[in-house]
Amino acid sequence: MLENSNISSNIIKPKVISQFTYYIETYGCQMNVSDSELVSNELEKIGYTSSDKIELADLILLNTCSIRDKAEETVHNRLNSLHYLKKNNPKLLIGVIGCMAQNLKNELLDSKPYIDIILGPDSYRKISEIVYNRNNKINHIVDTKLSKYEVYDNMYPSRNSGVNAWVPIMRGCDKFCTFCIVPFTRGRERSRTIESIVKEINLAIEEGFVEITLLGQNVNSYKTPDGDFPVLLEKVANIRGVKRIRYTSPHPKDINVDVLKVMSKYDNICKNIHLPLQSGSTKILKMMNRTYTKENFLNLVKVIKEYLPDCSLSTDIIVGFPGENDFDFQETLDVVNKVEFNFSYMFKYSSRPGTKAAQYTNQINENIKQERLEELIELQNNIRLKVNKSKIGKIEKVLIEKNSKKSDQFWSGRTDGNILTIIKKNNEKVKDIVDVLITDAKGLSLFGENINNKGQIS
Ligand code: SF4
């Protein structure tokens, strides 16, 4: 096996090969989606072309996630099912990249020796070299060395066409929430230069993207000698052709007045913040090492509403964290009731080996976790519907994204507050921002009509 720094010992430099195809399957967060785009571009540089049929690909990469045990189990099952493809085609290369590669490399190699390549999230710059060499019969290749500096500056992603371009601005996390594996799989925080981010956004605009989502494990921990997150946000807002800007995910502790002032100053920065709560109990928040209390969080929401009265808020919530009793859970429901998030990712706590919380003794019974999750989901769904219904009769600016899944007579788009909206087709087109009168709210979506006959385009 060849590992880490040994890679350079007997490598053959890549050259362009044109007959091969690749297929990438991406699991987990938007950072993985963005990383898959980077990896695609590196493979295309050596002549690989993208295949949409996994059974015909010469190289299959699974870009993996370790955030919950279920995500890992899904990848293990997928890898088992790929084994038969390898038996039929011994030349097929199978690679595992992303957080599981970082976290579980030994387990993967022991249990699935047919995996050819294992690359951690800081090793993608070498992927074309590694794939080329593996094609030339160099042994299994593993590179999971984390870097203090790697931000993939000057590597441009191969994006699928669409409206939104994901643009990573920083990588890693220094927060060490006790339930989270990310600081171990993604390493320390480091930020890209403003110059390289602006350059990438300009290229994305040239390619036809109109919405930019700034990405980072802790997006507002962004820091460079040339400026911090509010400075970057303002620079991006001033780039010609950027119709909408979103960012994800911030840490509540790092949302400050400067960020809110920049958001209020620019129409093209969406008034929508994903603000991960995780728990409403100050006791549990402390055990999670989230560095804020229930009161801090509620006060932050108040400040956000002062600067951005119409700002919509979404969140992440974990139920059944070790030590969470009924009172703690009620505290979470209390915050959900008070804030009225318009969307929430809700999960049962999943113990991650290697994290501090995995060692806590007072783990919660699965049935209790399930009951709490169901209660929370029901509450959140009702709130969401109430929030959505409050939009009926109002005018929302909707960015047209694509045909609606249900009918090509309708468009699917999103409001500034990130609510999925279905509108009957008129003479708008994809990437237009139109004024939509909201006429109904059902399930997760709003329904409405473009009030500008000719489709008022911005
Ligand atoms: S802030 Fe906490 S939850 Fe988010 S990536 Fe860092 S450690 Fe994980």
Boltz pocket constraint, residues with backbone or C-beta under 6 A from the ligand:
constraints:
  - pocket:
      binder: B
      contacts: [[A, 173], [A, 174], [A, 175], [A, 176], [A, 177], [A, 180], [A, 181], [A, 182], [A, 183], [A, 217], [A, 218], [A, 251]]
      max_distance: 6.0
